[in-house]
Amino acid sequence: MFAVRPADEVQQSDEVHVLAHRGLWRERAERNSPAALEAAFAAGFGVETDVRDCRGELVISHDMPTGREQRFDDFLDRYVAMGSRGTLAINVKADGLAAAILAAVESRGITDYFCFDMSVPDTRGYAALGMPFFARLSELEPATPLVDQAAGIWLDAFAGTWFDAATVRHWLDRGRDVCVVSPELHGRPHEPMWSLVRDCLAAGPGGAGRQPRLMLCTDLPERFVGVNA
């Protein structure tokens, strides 16, 4: 791993809420590890991570679990104990987990989170429980069901950037948070997308009340906020 900078040295952009994709890591094998996730907490970033079930428990795992993964409960306990202020983006990798996820976050008083990537039928359960969820849009999914109930939009581009700043502004103006997926997650250069995100910094309606948030999910969170990693 690497030395962790205090949260007051590595700060979120004032306008873009940065999510560290599977934590702060240097080698791909470190992704979603307890050390990588804690490093992101310590640095003050939000975190995107993957949740599945294994033997009756929720665990942190992108792929099929083996039984050696970190428990979701332990992950949340560290988030609370470290006083993390970042958003938790919970990538749900299996159906039927809504009630268990809700119980876990509510028992710890965690409110700054959202779930995404559930199947459409399963998403209805999250909506019924009043849980914040993001609906995915991509070149493969140009329309999204349940958008009127979604707290935000997960804006992805697998093969090439199909959207522009106006697309982001459209959803922000509709009161939805928007999380843009940085292209390096799909093996493409990140610079053009980062420029697009920065072009949207002033997006969103004014006025009183909660304002929609612009987010970036990236493997390079320190670089985006200007820290030499």
C-alpha positions as CSV (number, residue, x, y, z in Angstrom):
1,M,0.0,0.0,0.0
2,F,1.1,3.6,0.6
3,A,1.3,6.3,3.2
4,V,-2.1,7.7,4.0
5,R,-2.5,11.5,4.0
6,P,-4.7,13.1,6.6
7,A,-8.2,14.1,5.5
8,D,-7.3,17.8,5.9
9,E,-4.5,17.4,3.4
10,V,-6.6,15.5,0.8
11,Q,-9.9,17.2,0.4
12,Q,-12.8,16.8,-1.9
13,S,-13.3,19.4,-4.7
14,D,-15.8,22.0,-3.4
15,E,-18.1,21.2,-6.3
16,V,-17.3,17.6,-7.3
17,H,-17.8,14.8,-4.8
18,V,-15.0,12.3,-5.5
19,L,-15.6,8.6,-5.0
20,A,-12.5,6.4,-4.8
21,H,-13.3,3.3,-6.9
22,R,-12.8,0.3,-4.6
23,G,-10.7,2.5,-2.3
24,L,-7.2,4.0,-2.6
25,W,-4.9,1.5,-4.1
26,R,-1.7,1.2,-6.2
27,E,-1.9,-2.4,-7.4
28,R,-5.1,-3.9,-8.8
29,A,-4.9,-6.7,-6.3
30,E,-5.4,-4.2,-3.5
31,R,-8.8,-3.1,-4.7
32,N,-11.7,-3.5,-2.2
33,S,-9.2,-4.6,0.4
34,P,-9.7,-3.3,4.0
35,A,-6.4,-1.3,3.7
36,A,-7.5,0.4,0.4
37,L,-11.0,1.3,1.8
38,E,-9.6,2.7,5.0
39,A,-7.1,4.7,3.1
40,A,-9.9,6.3,1.2
41,F,-11.8,7.0,4.4
42,A,-8.7,8.6,6.0
43,A,-8.1,10.8,2.9
44,G,-11.6,12.2,3.1
45,F,-12.9,10.6,-0.1
46,G,-16.2,8.9,-0.7
47,V,-16.0,5.3,-1.6
48,E,-17.5,3.0,-4.3
49,T,-17.4,-0.6,-3.2
50,D,-19.2,-3.9,-4.1
51,V,-21.5,-5.9,-1.8
52,R,-22.6,-9.5,-2.1
53,D,-23.9,-12.1,0.3
54,C,-21.9,-15.1,1.5
55,R,-23.2,-17.7,3.9
56,G,-25.9,-15.5,5.2
57,E,-23.7,-12.3,5.6
58,L,-23.1,-9.3,3.5
59,V,-19.5,-9.1,2.3
60,I,-17.3,-6.7,0.3
61,S,-16.6,-8.5,-3.0
62,H,-16.8,-7.7,-6.7
63,D,-16.6,-11.3,-7.8
64,M,-18.0,-14.5,-6.5
65,P,-17.1,-14.6,-2.8
66,T,-14.9,-17.3,-1.3
67,G,-15.7,-16.7,2.4
68,R,-12.5,-14.7,3.1
69,E,-13.9,-11.3,2.3
70,Q,-14.3,-8.4,4.6
71,R,-17.8,-8.3,6.2
72,F,-20.0,-5.3,5.3
73,D,-20.6,-4.7,9.0
74,D,-16.9,-4.4,9.6
75,F,-16.6,-2.0,6.6
76,L,-19.3,0.2,8.0
77,D,-17.9,0.1,11.5
78,R,-14.6,1.4,10.2
79,Y,-16.3,4.1,8.2
80,V,-18.1,5.3,11.4
81,A,-15.1,4.9,13.7
82,M,-12.8,6.9,11.4
83,G,-15.3,9.7,11.2
84,S,-15.5,9.5,7.4
85,R,-17.5,12.3,5.7
86,G,-17.5,10.8,2.2
87,T,-20.5,9.3,0.4
88,L,-20.8,5.5,0.2
89,A,-21.7,4.2,-3.2
90,I,-22.8,0.6,-2.7
91,N,-22.6,-1.5,-5.9
92,V,-25.1,-4.3,-5.3
93,K,-24.0,-7.5,-6.9
94,A,-26.8,-9.8,-5.9
95,D,-30.6,-9.6,-5.6
96,G,-32.5,-9.7,-2.3
97,L,-30.1,-7.6,-0.2
98,A,-32.1,-4.4,0.3
99,A,-33.5,-5.1,3.8
100,A,-30.1,-6.3,5.1
101,I,-28.3,-3.3,3.7
102,L,-30.9,-0.9,5.1
103,A,-30.7,-2.5,8.6
104,A,-26.8,-2.2,8.5
105,V,-26.7,1.5,7.5
106,E,-29.6,2.6,9.7
107,S,-28.2,0.9,12.8
108,R,-25.1,3.0,12.5
109,G,-26.9,6.3,11.6
110,I,-25.4,6.4,8.1
111,T,-27.4,8.5,5.7
112,D,-24.9,9.6,3.0
113,Y,-25.1,6.5,0.8
114,F,-26.8,5.2,-2.2
115,C,-27.2,1.8,-3.9
116,F,-26.9,1.1,-7.6
117,D,-26.6,-1.6,-10.2
118,M,-29.4,-3.8,-8.9
119,S,-31.6,-5.6,-11.4
120,V,-34.7,-3.7,-12.3
121,P,-37.1,-6.0,-10.4
122,D,-34.8,-5.9,-7.4
123,T,-34.6,-2.1,-7.5
124,R,-38.3,-1.9,-6.9
125,G,-37.6,-3.3,-3.4
126,Y,-35.1,-0.5,-2.7
127,A,-37.7,2.1,-3.8
128,A,-40.4,0.5,-1.6
129,L,-38.1,0.7,1.4
130,G,-37.4,4.4,0.7
131,M,-33.6,3.7,0.2
132,P,-31.6,6.1,-2.0
133,F,-30.6,4.5,-5.3
134,F,-29.1,5.6,-8.5
135,A,-30.4,4.6,-11.9
136,R,-27.8,3.7,-14.6
137,L,-27.6,5.4,-18.0
138,S,-25.0,4.3,-20.6
139,E,-24.8,3.9,-24.4
140,L,-26.2,0.4,-23.7
141,E,-29.0,1.7,-21.5
142,P,-30.1,5.0,-23.0
143,A,-33.3,5.1,-20.9
144,T,-33.8,4.1,-17.3
145,P,-36.9,2.8,-15.5
146,L,-37.8,4.1,-12.1
147,V,-36.0,7.4,-12.8
148,D,-38.7,9.4,-11.1
149,Q,-38.0,7.5,-7.8
150,A,-34.2,7.5,-8.2
151,A,-32.1,9.8,-6.1
152,G,-29.5,10.1,-8.8
153,I,-28.1,9.0,-12.1
154,W,-25.0,6.7,-12.5
155,L,-23.7,8.0,-15.9
156,D,-21.4,5.4,-17.5
157,A,-19.7,5.1,-20.9
158,F,-18.3,1.7,-21.7
159,A,-16.8,2.1,-25.2
160,G,-16.7,5.9,-25.7
161,T,-18.2,9.1,-24.3
162,W,-21.7,9.3,-25.7
163,F,-22.9,12.2,-23.5
164,D,-21.9,15.8,-23.0
165,A,-22.1,18.5,-20.4
166,A,-25.7,19.3,-21.4
167,T,-26.7,15.7,-20.5
168,V,-25.2,16.1,-17.0
169,R,-26.9,19.5,-16.6
170,H,-30.2,18.1,-17.7
171,W,-30.3,15.6,-14.8
172,L,-28.9,18.1,-12.2
173,D,-31.6,20.6,-13.3
174,R,-34.2,17.8,-12.6
175,G,-32.9,17.6,-9.1
176,R,-31.0,14.4,-9.5
177,D,-27.5,13.8,-8.2
178,V,-25.2,12.6,-11.0
179,C,-22.2,10.4,-10.7
180,V,-19.9,10.3,-13.8
181,V,-17.8,7.1,-14.2
182,S,-14.3,8.1,-15.1
183,P,-13.1,6.4,-18.3
184,E,-9.9,4.8,-16.9
185,L,-12.2,2.3,-15.2
186,H,-12.8,1.0,-18.8
187,G,-9.2,1.4,-20.0
188,R,-9.6,4.8,-21.7
189,P,-7.8,8.2,-21.1
190,H,-9.5,10.2,-18.3
191,E,-8.5,13.7,-19.3
192,P,-11.4,14.5,-21.7
193,M,-14.0,13.3,-19.2
194,W,-12.4,15.2,-16.4
195,S,-12.6,18.4,-18.5
196,L,-16.3,17.7,-19.1
197,V,-16.9,17.3,-15.4
198,R,-15.2,20.5,-14.6
199,D,-17.2,22.3,-17.2
200,C,-20.3,21.2,-15.2
201,L,-19.1,22.7,-11.9
202,A,-21.7,25.5,-12.0
203,A,-24.5,23.2,-13.1
204,G,-27.6,22.7,-11.0
205,P,-30.5,24.9,-9.9
206,G,-30.1,27.6,-7.3
207,G,-32.4,28.5,-4.5
208,A,-33.0,27.0,-1.1
209,G,-33.0,23.4,-0.1
210,R,-30.8,20.5,-0.9
211,Q,-28.9,21.0,-4.2
212,P,-28.1,18.1,-6.5
213,R,-24.5,16.9,-6.3
214,L,-22.1,16.2,-9.1
215,M,-19.8,13.2,-8.4
216,L,-16.9,11.5,-10.1
217,C,-16.1,7.8,-9.5
218,T,-12.4,7.3,-10.3
219,D,-9.4,5.1,-9.8
220,L,-7.3,8.3,-9.5
221,P,-9.1,10.4,-6.8
222,E,-5.9,12.0,-5.6
223,R,-4.9,13.1,-9.0
224,F,-8.3,14.6,-9.7
225,V,-8.1,16.8,-6.6
226,G,-4.5,17.8,-7.4
227,V,-2.6,15.7,-4.9
228,N,0.6,14.1,-6.2
229,A,-0.1,10.4,-5.5
